[in-house]
């Protein structure tokens, strides 16, 4: 395994089933890291805290909202849901649950303080969400297109803060 600035920074976005919110976050973050010139230094993936959707593709409404907003398929069609495994904490640098229930589930999987320190709510990187005290993200699976539009807006509002956070972490590695 590479160490220091050679090792990619690893981000995992986590929701319930890994078919709506977390893959949306995954693919939008991948795009943002590419746009920021960090695509070769950051690995982004996603997972669920449940295994009930394991093997299923991205929800069609998730792909539809991404297309409606001008994003091209950069792997969505091959996405397959998977469950977050506790052993993944070892390689992860940042684990981004989309809601409080997922924070609780991830913290219960963590083996110690270093694992727990990697867990941060996705929307905690959106200053407006922080100011409003609205850090959770509703599951759009239960709704119609407007629910997916809301999720898209919440994800995109947090993405710049996540990119800035990761850039700062990489800069710290480079100086070390």
Secondary structure as UniProt FT lines:
FT   HELIX           4..6
FT   STRAND          9..15
FT   HELIX           21..35
FT   TURN            36..37
FT   TURN            39..41
FT   STRAND          42..48
FT   TURN            52..55
FT   HELIX           60..68
FT   TURN            69..70
FT   HELIX           76..78
FT   HELIX           86..90
FT   STRAND          94..97
FT   HELIX           100..109
FT   HELIX           113..116
FT   TURN            117..118
FT   HELIX           122..125
FT   HELIX           127..132
FT   HELIX           140..142
FT   HELIX           145..175
//
